[in-house]
Amino acid sequence: MTEEKEQKGFLKKFGKWAPIIGVAWIVLNIVLPLALLRIPAVQKVLVVLENKLPFDLPGIG
């Protein structure tokens, strides 16, 4: 019974933060990098860096 109370307390405590943390993770790891790739200045920097690499990355350039 005490485990059940602790589990409910844990879910109740972090329940309201779970969607916020989930959305923040998606934005930081998926939306932000894709948005940065659409900026022409960022594209130019990536092309310059890719040209300086001593190996070939297929699909880039």
C-alpha positions in Angstrom: 0.0 0.0 0.0 2.8 2.4 0.7 4.3 1.7 -2.7 1.0 2.6 -4.3 0.9 5.9 -2.4 4.5 6.7 -3.4 3.8 5.9 -7.1 0.7 8.1 -7.1 2.6 10.9 -5.4 5.4 10.6 -8.0 2.9 10.7 -10.9 1.0 13.5 -9.3 4.2 15.5 -8.7 5.6 15.3 -12.2 2.4 14.8 -14.1 2.0 18.5 -15.0 5.7 18.9 -16.1 5.8 15.8 -18.3 4.1 17.5 -21.3 6.2 20.6 -20.9 9.4 18.6 -20.8 8.3 16.5 -23.8 7.5 19.5 -25.9 10.7 21.2 -25.0 12.7 18.1 -25.9 11.0 17.9 -29.3 11.6 21.6 -30.0 15.3 21.5 -29.0 16.1 18.3 -30.8 13.9 18.3 -33.9 12.3 21.7 -34.6 15.3 24.0 -33.8 17.9 22.1 -35.9 15.5 21.9 -38.9 14.8 25.6 -38.6 18.5 26.5 -38.4 19.1 24.4 -41.6 16.7 26.7 -43.5 18.8 29.9 -42.8 21.1 30.6 -45.7 24.0 31.7 -43.5 23.9 28.5 -41.6 23.9 26.5 -44.9 26.9 28.4 -46.1 28.8 27.7 -42.9 28.0 24.0 -43.2 29.1 23.8 -46.8 32.4 25.5 -45.9 32.9 23.1 -43.0 32.0 20.1 -45.1 34.7 21.1 -47.7 37.3 21.2 -45.0 36.7 17.7 -43.8 39.4 15.2 -44.8 36.8 12.5 -45.7 33.7 12.3 -47.9 30.2 12.5 -46.4 27.7 11.0 -48.9 24.6 13.0 -49.5 26.1 16.4 -48.5 27.2 18.9 -51.0 
